[in-house]
Structures are given as structure tokens and as C-alpha cells.
Amino acid sequence: MATNGKKSKRKKIIIFSVLGIVIVALAIIVLMGSKKEPIISVQVEKVARRTITQVVTATGKIQPEVKVDISPEVSGEIVSLPVKEGYHVKKGDLLMKIKPDVYIAQRNQFAAAVLQAKSTLGKTQPDFQRSEALFKKGLISQSDFDQSRAAYESAKASYAQAQASLDQAEESLRKTTVTAPMDGTVSQLNSELGERVLGTQQFQGTNVMTIADLTRMEAQVDVSENDVILVHIGDTARVAVDAIPDRKVNAVVYEIANTGTTTGAGTQEEVTNFTVKMRVLDKDVPLRPGMSMTADIECQTKDNVLCVPIQSVTTRMPKMEMKEGQGDQQSGQVTTTSTTTTQSLRSRAENKPKEIVFVVENGVAKAVPVKRGISNDSYVELVQGPQEGAQVVSGSYKAINREIEDGSKVSV
């Protein structure tokens, strides 16, 4: 019985010893594995020569290149409106007629005033001529002559004023008839027959309609202040109209605004844009004013330049290194203010984020500083950076922007 108890006790000791050894071995394996540098999976693409085109994309509206807003210069009721929206008109065609009754009455009133002033002038002129002859002979006094001359000058001024009022009344009567100033299409009609409209000669009155030349259309877009410096007169553009999804329209830039338009001034949403106008070259596309569109303006093209995928370029903060003299400062030695300021400015410049790409060599990612050129939606030109044929990391986005550092181990 004692022998069996000793055997059982020895067996338990052996089992627990083996378990202890296994646990210690597993702990060592886990500890060593945790110290092992992780390998990051990436995609790569070679630095290659390509033809690249800088493109500025902006949204806007289709508009006629030439359009005229029609507003009457006299007020009144519309008694004739022979056109409708979409009608094609020729220069000189009747567009509308304002009720002329008031203006006819004014014309007649001033015509009568002209006749009266003319009659008065007809009486005073002979009297003045007679007085002038008598005064030269010394037969009447200076005061009698001056009185006769004043009556004549007053009658002459009254006649001129009455004639001017008549001319103005006739002009107002003529303006009750509004004709087309150009060939075009009634693209917008805002008033109806019988409606009263306001018209003035100094300011724009009621906008009754718009006449547009729909054979000459343009694309108007708002380009940001950062991109407008890239756009030039004569640049070609590809215009995608929302209403025509299966085709892109060709256009050319012919006007760039010199002054920007700012929205949200004084707020965090403040934006300054410049209007860019592009003449549509394709005449067979049924475009209408107000259609929404997106324009890709091709600003600059370079052939046979080194390029990498645009997502390959990222930014990293430079590693902080101990500069010469910092040890002395930390040990308590005092430097001059000018030296400290110079070192501070130099340190700030050196510690700005740098644009880099990661070049893969022998399973290790190496950070290489780059200098950008022009770019499109997919690739960016390298003015400075790795040589042609080098393998740069092109994915994933998470790996490029967060995970990889200089010297990281990677697997393609």
C-alpha cells in the first residue's frame, strides 16, 4: 500500500513538471513573437513615364452667350403680347405694346402748347425787329428797346421748351411699342397680356422677357481662387451635362473673371470663386439655358514625365534629432537671444510635414522625399523623387497614411 502511494505521488510530480515546462515554453514563444516586428501587406506600382494632363473640375450652368432682358421704358398695361416662350423672333419684330392712351393725350397737349408758343413768337418777332430799327435811328429809348427784346427772347424760349416737351411726349408714345433688338428665341417670359408693368428711362423696369441666341451657348462655372491661376484663355474643356449623360460636350475657355465673388464672408465657410466662361463648340447638342453641368478644364499637358499613383504621395513629420548645441542648452548654458530665435525659426522650417513616397527594397519600405508637378485624377508628376522603375507603395490607403514608417517591413 505504501509503495502504491509513493508511485502515485511521483506520477503527479512528473505530470505537473511537464505542464510547467509547457507553460513556460508557451510564454517564451508568445513573448518572442510579440517582440517580432509586424509585416505590413501592401500593393506596389513602378515609377513610370506617362503623358499627364492637369485638370480643373468645376460645376455650373449652361447659358446663352448672348442674351437681352426686355424691359419697357414706359409704364402701363400690356395690350398686345404676340410672342410666347420658345418663339423665334427677328430683329424689329413686335414683342409687346403698352396701352398708349395717356401718352397720346400728353402728345396732343404738348402739340397744342407748341402751336400757342409759335403764335406768340410770331407776334413778338416783328415787334422786336421794328423796335430794333427804330432804336438804331434813335427814335425810341433804350428801355423800350430792351423791353421789346426781352419779350421776343421769352417767346423764343417758350417755343423751344414747348417743342422739347412735344419731342419727349412723342418719344414716350413711340416707346409704348417694344420690338426685338436682335434675332433670337424668347427663352423666358415673365408677364402676361393685361398685366401692368413698370418702366423708367433711368433704371431697369419690369423684366418682361428674355431674348437669347440659342445657337451660341456657353458653360459658366465657378472656379476656386486656388485653381483659377491654372486656367488660361484657350484651354479646352470637356463638359458633362446632367441631362445628356451619354455624351461630353467640347468647349473652350474664352473669358475669366478678374474679380472674385466671395460667399460666407467673415465665417469659417468663406469661399472666393471666379467665374470662367467656356464657349460650346458642338452645335448639334440640344442645350437649354439653366442646365446643370460639370466641366473638366484641361489646363496643362506634359509628355513623358515620371509619375506615381496620386495616392502614393503622403506626408510625414521629420524625425527629431539632437542638433549641435542642444546639449549645452540642456546642461544649463545660456545662449544669446538672436541665436535662440534663429535656431527656433530653422527648427520650425525643418519640422514641417514633408511629402514622401515609400519605396520598397528587399521587403523594407524606405521613405523618399518628393516634389510634385502637375497631376490628374490618377497620377501625379514627380519633379524630384525616386528613379524610374522603383517600386512605390500604392495601397492600401490605411497602410500608406497610418501604418508604414521609414524602415517598416512589408510584403507585396
C-alpha positions as CSV (number, residue, x, y, z in Angstrom):
1,M,0.0,0.0,0.0
2,A,2.8,2.4,0.8
3,T,4.6,1.5,-2.4
4,N,1.4,2.4,-4.4
5,G,1.1,5.7,-2.7
6,K,4.7,6.7,-3.5
7,K,4.2,5.8,-7.2
8,S,1.0,7.9,-7.4
9,K,2.8,10.8,-5.8
10,R,5.8,10.5,-8.2
11,K,3.4,10.4,-11.2
12,K,1.7,13.6,-10.1
13,I,5.0,15.4,-9.7
14,I,6.1,14.3,-13.2
15,I,2.7,15.5,-14.7
16,F,2.9,18.9,-13.0
17,S,6.5,19.3,-14.0
18,V,5.7,18.6,-17.7
19,L,2.8,21.1,-17.6
20,G,5.0,23.7,-16.0
21,I,7.6,23.3,-18.7
22,V,5.0,23.5,-21.5
23,I,3.5,26.7,-19.9
24,V,6.9,28.3,-19.6
25,A,7.8,27.4,-23.2
26,L,4.5,28.9,-24.5
27,A,5.1,32.0,-22.5
28,I,8.6,32.3,-24.1
29,I,7.2,31.8,-27.6
30,V,4.5,34.4,-27.1
31,L,7.0,36.9,-25.6
32,M,9.4,36.4,-28.5
33,G,6.5,36.7,-31.0
34,S,5.3,39.9,-29.5
35,K,8.8,41.4,-29.9
36,K,8.9,40.4,-33.6
37,E,8.2,43.4,-35.9
38,P,4.9,43.0,-37.8
39,I,5.0,42.7,-41.6
40,I,2.5,45.0,-43.4
41,S,0.8,43.9,-46.6
42,V,0.9,46.4,-49.4
43,Q,0.4,46.9,-53.1
44,V,3.1,48.5,-55.2
45,E,3.5,50.1,-58.6
46,K,6.6,51.1,-60.5
47,V,7.6,54.7,-61.2
48,A,6.9,55.1,-64.9
49,R,6.8,57.7,-67.6
50,R,3.4,58.9,-68.8
51,T,1.6,61.7,-70.5
52,I,-0.3,63.6,-67.8
53,T,-2.9,66.4,-68.1
54,Q,-3.7,68.8,-65.3
55,V,-7.4,69.1,-65.0
56,V,-9.5,71.6,-63.0
57,T,-13.1,70.4,-62.3
58,A,-15.9,72.8,-61.6
59,T,-19.7,72.8,-61.7
60,G,-22.0,75.4,-63.1
61,K,-24.9,76.1,-65.6
62,I,-25.4,76.3,-69.4
63,Q,-26.2,79.8,-70.5
64,P,-26.6,81.6,-73.8
65,E,-23.6,83.5,-74.8
66,V,-25.7,86.5,-75.9
67,K,-29.0,87.4,-74.2
68,V,-31.0,90.5,-73.7
69,D,-33.5,91.3,-70.9
70,I,-36.5,93.2,-72.3
71,S,-37.9,95.9,-70.0
72,P,-40.2,98.7,-71.1
73,E,-39.2,102.3,-70.7
74,V,-42.7,103.5,-70.0
75,S,-45.3,102.2,-67.6
76,G,-48.8,100.9,-68.3
77,E,-50.9,97.9,-69.2
78,I,-49.8,95.3,-71.8
79,V,-52.4,95.4,-74.5
80,S,-50.6,93.3,-77.1
81,L,-48.2,90.4,-76.4
82,P,-47.9,88.4,-79.7
83,V,-45.0,86.1,-78.5
84,K,-44.7,83.1,-76.2
85,E,-41.8,81.4,-74.5
86,G,-39.8,79.5,-77.1
87,Y,-40.9,81.7,-80.1
88,H,-38.2,82.6,-82.5
89,V,-38.1,86.4,-83.4
90,K,-36.3,88.6,-85.9
91,K,-34.8,91.9,-85.1
92,G,-37.6,94.6,-85.3
93,D,-40.5,92.1,-84.7
94,L,-43.2,93.3,-82.3
95,L,-42.7,91.9,-78.8
96,M,-45.4,93.9,-76.8
97,K,-47.4,97.0,-76.8
98,I,-48.2,99.2,-73.8
99,K,-51.6,101.0,-73.7
100,P,-50.9,104.3,-75.4
101,D,-54.0,106.4,-74.4
102,V,-52.2,108.5,-71.7
103,Y,-49.2,109.1,-73.9
104,I,-51.3,110.2,-76.9
105,A,-53.1,112.7,-74.6
106,Q,-49.7,114.0,-73.4
107,R,-48.5,114.3,-77.0
108,N,-51.6,116.3,-78.0
109,Q,-51.3,118.6,-75.0
110,F,-47.7,119.5,-75.8
111,A,-48.6,119.8,-79.5
112,A,-51.1,122.5,-78.6
113,A,-48.6,124.2,-76.4
114,V,-46.2,124.3,-79.3
115,L,-48.8,126.0,-81.5
116,Q,-49.5,128.6,-78.8
117,A,-45.8,129.3,-78.3
118,K,-45.3,129.5,-82.1
119,S,-48.1,132.0,-82.4
120,T,-46.7,134.2,-79.6
121,L,-43.3,134.0,-81.2
122,G,-44.9,135.1,-84.5
123,K,-46.2,138.2,-82.8
124,T,-43.1,139.3,-80.8
125,Q,-40.6,138.7,-83.6
126,P,-41.9,141.5,-85.9
127,D,-42.3,143.8,-82.9
128,F,-38.7,143.2,-81.9
129,Q,-37.4,143.8,-85.5
130,R,-39.3,147.1,-85.7
131,S,-38.0,148.2,-82.3
132,E,-34.5,147.4,-83.3
133,A,-34.8,149.5,-86.5
134,L,-36.2,152.5,-84.5
135,F,-33.6,152.2,-81.8
136,K,-30.8,152.4,-84.4
137,K,-32.3,155.6,-85.7
138,G,-32.7,157.0,-82.1
139,L,-36.4,157.1,-82.3
140,I,-37.1,155.0,-79.2
141,S,-35.4,154.8,-75.8
142,Q,-33.1,152.1,-74.5
143,S,-35.7,150.8,-72.1
144,D,-38.4,150.4,-74.8
145,F,-35.9,148.5,-76.9
146,D,-34.8,146.3,-74.0
147,Q,-38.5,145.5,-73.2
148,S,-39.2,144.5,-76.8
149,R,-36.1,142.3,-76.9
150,A,-37.0,140.6,-73.6
151,A,-40.5,139.8,-74.9
152,Y,-39.0,138.3,-78.0
153,E,-36.4,136.2,-76.2
154,S,-39.1,134.9,-73.7
155,A,-41.3,133.9,-76.6
156,K,-38.5,132.1,-78.3
157,A,-37.5,130.2,-75.1
158,S,-41.1,129.2,-74.5
159,Y,-41.4,127.9,-78.0
160,A,-38.2,125.9,-77.7
161,Q,-39.4,124.4,-74.3
162,A,-42.8,123.5,-75.7
163,Q,-41.1,121.8,-78.7
164,A,-38.8,119.8,-76.4
165,S,-41.8,118.7,-74.3
166,L,-43.5,117.6,-77.5
167,D,-40.5,115.6,-78.7
168,Q,-40.3,113.9,-75.3
169,A,-44.0,113.0,-75.4
170,E,-43.7,111.6,-78.9
171,E,-40.7,109.6,-77.8
172,S,-42.7,108.2,-74.8
173,L,-45.5,107.3,-77.2
174,R,-43.1,105.6,-79.5
175,K,-41.8,103.5,-76.6
176,T,-45.2,102.0,-75.9
177,T,-44.3,99.7,-78.8
178,V,-41.4,97.4,-77.9
179,T,-39.6,95.5,-80.7
180,A,-36.9,92.8,-80.7
181,P,-33.4,94.2,-80.6
182,M,-31.8,91.1,-82.1
183,D,-32.6,87.8,-83.7
184,G,-33.1,85.1,-81.1
185,T,-35.5,83.0,-79.1
186,V,-37.9,84.1,-76.3
187,S,-36.1,82.0,-73.6
188,Q,-38.1,83.4,-70.7
189,L,-41.5,85.2,-70.5
190,N,-42.4,86.7,-67.1
191,S,-45.5,88.8,-67.9
192,E,-49.0,88.1,-69.3
193,L,-51.4,90.1,-71.5
194,G,-53.3,92.7,-69.5
195,E,-50.6,92.9,-66.8
196,R,-49.3,96.3,-65.7
197,V,-45.6,96.8,-66.0
198,L,-43.3,99.5,-64.6
199,G,-40.9,101.3,-66.9
200,T,-38.4,104.1,-66.4
201,Q,-35.8,105.7,-68.6
202,Q,-33.1,105.9,-65.9
203,F,-33.5,102.4,-64.3
204,Q,-34.5,98.9,-65.3
205,G,-38.2,98.4,-65.0
206,T,-40.2,95.2,-65.1
207,N,-38.3,92.3,-66.7
208,V,-41.0,91.1,-69.1
209,M,-39.0,88.6,-71.1
210,T,-35.5,87.5,-72.2
211,I,-34.3,87.1,-75.8
212,A,-31.4,84.8,-76.3
213,D,-29.3,83.5,-79.2
214,L,-29.6,79.7,-78.5
215,T,-27.2,79.0,-81.4
216,R,-24.3,80.2,-79.3
217,M,-24.2,78.6,-75.9
218,E,-21.6,78.7,-73.1
219,A,-20.8,76.9,-69.9
220,Q,-20.4,79.1,-66.9
221,V,-18.6,77.6,-63.8
222,D,-17.2,79.0,-60.5
223,V,-13.6,78.1,-60.1
224,S,-11.9,78.4,-56.6
225,E,-9.1,81.0,-56.1
226,N,-6.6,78.2,-55.7
227,D,-7.4,76.6,-59.1
228,V,-8.2,79.7,-61.2
229,I,-4.5,80.5,-61.6
230,L,-4.1,77.2,-63.5
231,V,-6.8,78.1,-66.1
232,H,-5.9,80.2,-69.2
233,I,-7.8,81.6,-72.2
234,G,-7.9,78.9,-74.9
235,D,-7.8,75.9,-72.6
236,T,-10.0,73.1,-73.8
237,A,-12.7,71.6,-71.7
238,R,-15.0,68.5,-71.6
239,V,-18.5,69.4,-70.4
240,A,-20.7,66.7,-68.9
241,V,-24.4,68.0,-68.9
242,D,-26.6,66.2,-66.4
243,A,-29.5,66.0,-68.9
244,I,-27.2,64.3,-71.5
245,P,-25.4,61.6,-69.6
246,D,-24.2,59.6,-72.6
247,R,-22.1,62.4,-74.1
248,K,-19.5,65.0,-73.2
249,V,-19.6,68.4,-75.0
250,N,-16.4,70.1,-76.2
251,A,-15.8,73.7,-75.2
252,V,-13.0,76.3,-75.0
253,V,-12.3,78.9,-72.3
254,Y,-12.8,82.4,-73.7
255,E,-13.3,84.6,-70.6
256,I,-12.0,84.5,-67.0
257,A,-13.3,86.9,-64.4
258,N,-10.8,89.4,-63.0
259,T,-12.6,89.9,-59.7
260,G,-13.8,87.0,-57.5
261,T,-17.1,86.6,-55.7
262,T,-17.0,85.9,-52.0
263,T,-19.7,84.0,-50.1
264,G,-19.9,83.5,-46.4
265,A,-17.6,86.5,-45.7
266,G,-16.3,86.6,-42.2
267,T,-17.3,83.0,-41.4
268,Q,-15.4,79.7,-41.5
269,E,-17.4,78.9,-44.7
270,E,-15.9,81.9,-46.6
271,V,-15.2,81.0,-50.2
272,T,-13.9,83.0,-53.1
273,N,-14.7,81.9,-56.6
274,F,-14.0,83.3,-60.1
275,T,-16.5,82.9,-63.0
276,V,-15.0,81.1,-66.0
277,K,-16.9,81.1,-69.3
278,M,-16.4,78.4,-71.9
279,R,-17.8,78.6,-75.5
280,V,-19.5,75.4,-76.5
281,L,-18.1,74.1,-79.8
282,D,-20.6,71.3,-80.5
283,K,-23.6,72.8,-82.2
284,D,-25.6,69.6,-82.6
285,V,-26.3,69.2,-78.8
286,P,-29.8,70.3,-77.7
287,L,-28.7,72.6,-74.8
288,R,-31.1,74.9,-72.9
289,P,-30.4,77.8,-70.5
290,G,-30.1,76.7,-66.9
291,M,-29.0,73.1,-67.5
292,S,-26.6,71.8,-64.8
293,M,-23.2,70.7,-65.9
294,T,-19.7,69.7,-64.7
295,A,-16.6,70.9,-66.7
296,D,-13.2,69.3,-66.8
297,I,-10.8,72.1,-67.9
298,E,-7.6,70.7,-69.3
299,C,-5.0,73.3,-68.2
300,Q,-1.6,71.8,-69.0
301,T,-0.3,68.6,-70.6
302,K,3.2,67.1,-70.2
303,D,4.6,64.2,-72.1
304,N,7.0,61.5,-71.0
305,V,7.3,62.6,-67.3
306,L,7.9,60.4,-64.3
307,C,4.6,59.6,-62.5
308,V,3.3,57.7,-59.5
309,P,-0.2,56.9,-58.4
310,I,-1.6,60.0,-56.7
311,Q,-2.5,58.1,-53.5
312,S,1.2,57.1,-53.1
313,V,2.2,60.6,-52.1
314,T,1.7,61.1,-48.4
315,T,3.1,63.4,-45.6
316,R,5.2,62.6,-42.6
317,M,6.7,64.7,-39.8
318,P,10.6,64.5,-39.9
319,K,12.2,62.6,-37.1
320,M,13.5,64.8,-34.3
321,E,17.3,64.6,-34.0
322,M,19.6,66.2,-31.4
323,K,21.1,69.3,-33.0
324,E,24.5,70.6,-32.2
325,G,24.4,72.9,-29.2
326,Q,21.2,71.5,-27.7
327,G,23.2,69.5,-25.2
328,D,24.8,72.7,-24.0
329,Q,21.4,74.4,-23.6
330,Q,20.0,71.4,-21.6
331,S,23.1,71.5,-19.4
332,G,22.2,75.0,-18.4
333,Q,24.5,77.1,-20.6
334,V,22.8,80.4,-21.8
335,T,22.8,81.3,-25.5
336,T,22.0,84.7,-26.9
337,T,18.5,85.7,-27.9
338,S,19.4,86.1,-31.6
339,T,20.9,82.6,-31.7
340,T,17.9,81.1,-30.0
341,T,15.5,82.9,-32.4
342,T,17.4,81.8,-35.4
343,Q,17.5,78.2,-34.2
344,S,13.8,78.3,-33.4
345,L,12.9,79.5,-36.9
346,R,15.2,76.9,-38.5
347,S,13.7,74.2,-36.3
348,R,10.1,75.2,-37.3
349,A,11.0,75.1,-41.0
350,E,12.8,71.7,-40.7
351,N,9.9,70.2,-38.7
352,K,7.1,70.9,-41.2
353,P,5.5,67.9,-42.7
354,K,7.3,66.5,-45.7
355,E,5.8,64.9,-48.8
356,I,7.2,61.4,-49.4
357,V,6.6,58.1,-51.1
358,F,7.5,54.7,-49.7
359,V,9.9,52.8,-52.0
360,V,10.0,49.0,-51.4
361,E,13.5,47.5,-51.4
362,N,14.2,43.9,-50.2
363,G,11.0,43.8,-48.2
364,V,11.6,47.1,-46.4
365,A,9.7,50.4,-47.0
366,K,12.0,53.4,-47.4
367,A,10.7,56.9,-47.1
368,V,11.9,59.1,-50.1
369,P,11.1,62.8,-50.2
370,V,9.4,64.0,-53.4
371,K,8.5,67.2,-55.1
372,R,5.2,67.3,-57.0
373,G,4.5,68.6,-60.5
374,I,1.1,68.6,-62.2
375,S,-1.5,65.9,-61.5
376,N,-4.7,64.4,-62.8
377,D,-7.3,62.2,-61.2
378,S,-5.0,59.1,-61.1
379,Y,-1.3,60.1,-61.3
380,V,1.0,62.9,-60.1
381,E,4.2,64.1,-61.8
382,L,7.4,63.7,-59.8
383,V,9.8,66.6,-60.3
384,Q,12.0,65.2,-57.6
385,G,12.0,61.7,-56.1
386,P,12.7,58.0,-56.8
387,Q,14.1,56.9,-60.2
388,E,12.2,55.3,-63.0
389,G,11.4,51.6,-62.3
390,A,11.4,52.0,-58.5
391,Q,8.6,50.2,-56.7
392,V,6.5,52.6,-54.7
393,V,3.7,51.6,-52.3
394,S,0.3,52.3,-53.9
395,G,-2.0,50.7,-51.4
396,S,-3.7,50.3,-49.1
397,Y,-4.8,53.8,-48.0
398,K,-4.6,52.8,-44.4
399,A,-1.1,51.4,-44.9
400,I,0.2,54.5,-46.7
401,N,-1.2,57.1,-44.4
402,R,-1.1,55.3,-41.0
403,E,0.8,52.1,-40.7
404,I,4.0,52.3,-42.7
405,E,7.0,54.2,-41.3
406,D,10.5,54.5,-42.7
407,G,12.1,51.1,-42.3
408,S,8.9,49.1,-41.9
409,K,8.9,45.5,-43.1
410,V,6.3,44.9,-45.9
411,S,5.1,42.1,-48.1
412,V,3.8,42.7,-51.6
